[in-house]
Amino acid sequence: MDDAPLSEKHARILRKYKPVCICNGIKVPRVEEAIENGARSLEEVARATGCTTGSCHGERCVPVILEMLDGKR
């Protein structure tokens, strides 16, 4: 059973729905999965997820992906 306070539980649940790539509807768990499966660069994450290929060409998602990669290095 999860003994975390309710606010922490809500934060974890909401994280699943947080978009990384707004243009393509790619959410945090998909990018985390790519990183867990070995993606170590922006290009590798983009190839694995489709991020950076939307109408903004990565203008919105690149900073988020780089931040996520920094957290995993």
C-alpha positions in Angstrom: 0.0 0.0 0.0 1.2 3.5 -0.8 1.7 5.5 2.4 2.6 8.7 0.6 0.6 11.8 1.5 -2.4 12.4 -0.7 -0.8 15.4 -2.4 2.2 13.3 -3.4 -0.1 10.6 -4.8 -2.0 13.3 -6.8 1.3 14.7 -8.1 2.4 11.2 -9.3 -0.9 10.6 -11.0 -1.0 14.1 -12.7 2.6 13.5 -13.9 1.3 10.7 -16.2 -0.8 13.3 -18.0 1.8 16.1 -18.3 2.6 16.7 -21.9 6.2 17.0 -23.1 5.5 17.4 -26.8 2.2 19.4 -27.1 2.1 19.2 -30.9 2.2 15.4 -31.0 0.5 14.7 -27.6 3.5 12.9 -26.2 3.4 12.7 -22.4 6.1 12.3 -19.7 5.9 8.5 -19.2 6.7 7.9 -22.9 9.8 10.1 -22.8 10.8 8.5 -19.4 10.5 5.1 -21.0 12.7 6.1 -23.9 15.3 7.3 -21.5 15.0 4.2 -19.4 15.5 2.1 -22.5 18.8 3.8 -23.3 18.1 7.1 -25.1 20.9 9.4 -23.9 20.5 12.4 -26.3 17.9 14.7 -27.6 18.1 13.0 -31.0 17.7 9.5 -29.5 14.6 10.6 -27.5 13.2 12.2 -30.6 13.7 9.1 -32.7 12.2 6.8 -30.0 9.1 9.0 -29.2 8.4 11.3 -32.2 9.1 14.4 -30.0 10.4 17.5 -31.9 8.6 16.5 -35.1 5.5 18.6 -34.6 4.6 22.0 -35.9 6.8 23.9 -33.5 9.9 21.7 -34.5 10.8 21.2 -30.9 10.6 24.7 -29.7 8.4 23.7 -26.8 9.6 20.2 -26.0 13.4 20.4 -26.4 13.9 22.3 -23.1 11.7 19.7 -21.3 13.5 16.7 -22.8 16.9 18.2 -22.0 15.9 18.7 -18.4 14.7 15.1 -18.2 17.9 13.9 -19.7 19.9 15.9 -17.2 18.0 14.2 -14.4 18.9 10.7 -15.7 22.7 11.3 -16.4 
